[in-house]
């Protein structure tokens, strides 16, 4: 009797354990819902490259799945190892709210029939598909602000490493895109710009287009634009007294008083405020006239005015010119062993100087000396007034007899150039 009671108790314990095992581990009627499982899309390459289509909207990119099966099997799955896949290659034409089915799969260690899919939410995915369009979009620089006073931006000659971008996207979006806009602010910009900028795809009015689904061949574009200092440079000249004239006798008028230049700040500052275009030698001007000088700027400086040469009009005043005949001619600096005989007895000389002095000047005030040592010139010296100067003279002839050991025929007739200094 005691054994029967023991067996009965053991049977109850075993039955309870089996019941507990079925309830907690096997339980074939168990259910579980898995939310927010991400959808994996396949076949996108076929859709885009082979059919020229692209998906522009999806009703949902996650789904919820309710499964039933053994509790032990359900314990092995979660939203991270359940795969939900939708095949885009099943779409052949563009359209709105196209119905797309999806499949649900489980980890490989579980049998395909381990679960029953009680429900899927949503039951189908709905997609919008458009034609995929590619075209070239011109790049436009949109300038804001301006360089500070005394500086200029050479916007007309700015350069871009890409003048167009290749954009690809849905037809409805691509129809809106007219340009790729780079915004550059020049406010307080004193140095040249050379950097990469991101751009915005805009419509014809310059308003940004929602281009989230558009891809381009480049993300940034290199822009180079020179920012240069601008300065007005005064044109001036040098003047050398001579020929009886001084700077006080010359009124000089330049055809251009200044030029506007630009360049780097360092180069422009080094140029200074004035540019000497040339030198006026009054000894070379026998009367009023004009001289033309080129406007030459240092390397790295640009002439914005475009004036490449300037005319200096010289008006002489307060001067008088007189012609004298000189009869008193002497020879000096005659080398030893040489005999000089004057053939020319008279020299005509033209003298210029201040009118008041020229009215007092006589031929007796002028002495012509032939410097034989260099056989090159006649120098006329003034007896009284040194403020006047000879501007032209005749050529003198002399007969030179060399020393016996050096001469050939004994005599040479030479014409002496007449460079006169009064």
Secondary structure, DSSP 8 states (H G I E B T S, - for coil): -HHHHHHHHHHHHHHHHHHHHIIIII-TTEEEEEEEEEEEEE-HHIIIIIT-EEEEEES-SEEEEEEEE-HHHHTT--TTT-EEEEEGGG--S-EEEEEE--EEE--TTS-TTSEEEEEEESSSEEEEEEEEEEEEEEEEEEEES---TTEEE-GGG-EES-SEEEEEEEHHHHTT--EEEEEEE-TT--S-EEEEEE-EEE-TTS-B---TT-EES-SEEEEEE-EEEEEEEEEEEEEE-BTTB-GGGEEEEES-SEEEEEE-HHHHHHH-SEEEEEEEEGGG-SSSEEEEEE----TT-EESS---EEEEEEEE-SEEEEEEEE--EEEE---TT-EEEE----EEEEEEEEHHHHTT--GGGEEEEEETTTTSEEEEEESS--S-EEEEE--EEEEEE--TTT-SSS-EEEEE------
